[in-house]
Amino acid sequence: MAILQVISYDSYPYNDNKNFINHPQNGLERHISGLHNMYGEYNYYLAINNYDQSFTLSSYSSLGEVIEYYKLNIKMTNNFICQDKQALNEIVNVIISECNIEIVHFHFQQPIILDMINIISENKKLQLIHTLHDLSYACGNYSCDFDYEVSAEVIEALNKIDLLIFPTKIAEEIYKEKCNLNVKTAIIPHGTDIQKINNNNISDNKFSVLFLGAINVIKGGEIIAEIIECRLDGIQWNILGRIEVENLQNNINYKYHGTYTSFDLQKKFTDIQPNLVVLPSQVFETFSYNLEDCLAAGIPVVVPYLGAMKRIEDKGIGWFVEEQTVDAYVKCVQDIVANKDMYQSVKEQVMKYKVQTVEKMNQQYEIYYQKSTKKQINYKEKITNKTIKYQKTMARELMEKHRDFLQEQKNSQQHLDAYGELANEHNKLAVEYHELNTRIGKLLSIRIIGKINRYVWKRDNVSKKTDI
């Protein structure tokens, strides 16, 4: 039994991130990293690189170590539209067959995912799960555009899924309203392992305000830049996260604490000791890890009255800004600093507030995974050398099968000197290649997928092996 997790991940030119398990860079990767703690040894990851739209198939140990990593030849446009659906069909079915996939779990929304849903749903033995992390299918983008007309293709594909999972109730409600869903749904909030921090109470001469996360336009980066321009007595502005707004680069009115991952955020919070976090997101959030992390750490927040941010309403753990303007945010912060009793009351409430842990999230996912497979599995099992060996064997067989498929499809030849470098490194194989060259002149071309440890070429009842 195995689970195919279909995901996207960030890999920038300066950071070739193969390992999104141990080095998650965004909310989706963080969610996947958390789920990996549950069924790591059973997972295969069919991942799309958000930067160059390349496809990879990978597997990892329960500790996040790369076991197998292959590049797949799936052609796709910059807007994630598949250019060869027949090849996609063949590759996906090879993966499902050779990896003994029983559950396919989708984690992001793009046109090529709709193609994959249509392909995989034809196999009635498979269970399809889709966690809808944002509003791309329902609203066309990250904003909440209720005038957006959902395509019939999206509605048809979503209704082929056995279980749709949402991180919040508000996300579920929007999809049900706009996509005419007639399938089973569930709400499972994302988990965080951030613990309460013992930060100092506000003093007379310092109030520490933190802006957290990717500082870009959709997360309110331009508003943040203007807020920081305001020099307010007794307030220390701080930024923790990747800065993507140009007019913040040379600003000296704030203290920059670098970037972070979910694994070092606890220490960053402890070091910075923020009294307040401001999250001026400009989009309709369906969850917001940033908000959840702050609440988990016991830090009061200022957020817009928008989307999943509304979940703090009536809980006394933060403040809303109804107008997304610089003046509104500045005034809110000033009012909080001026009223210490109000702040301390909110601080006490947020210190009592409990959030969903990663373990609790995994237990909720486990319920649905167990219902979807014939084999009962325990997410607390640790990886063994036998399991690693099994995954390597299965992955190798998969690549060999896919190679054979491409070999048959292409049906072309190339001269033996294409393998000259390998022949020089392997004298025995070089002799065998020379003998074949005198007999048939040309070999059937092999398109190598990724970096396979070993491969087998067969023709005229002759079988050869070599390391590459």
Helices and strands as residue ranges (DSSP letters): E 2-9, H 27-39, G 40-42, E 43-49, E 55-60, E 66-72, H 85-98, E 101-106, H 111-120, E 127-131, H 136-139, H 152-158, E 163-166, H 169-179, E 184-187, E 207-212, H 221-229, E 235-240, G 246-248, E 254-256, H 265-272, E 276-278, H 289-297, E 301-304, G 307-312, E 318-321, H 326-338, H 340-352, H 358-372, H 385-410, E 413-415, G 416-419, H 420-425, H 427-440, E 442-444, E 454-459, E 462-467
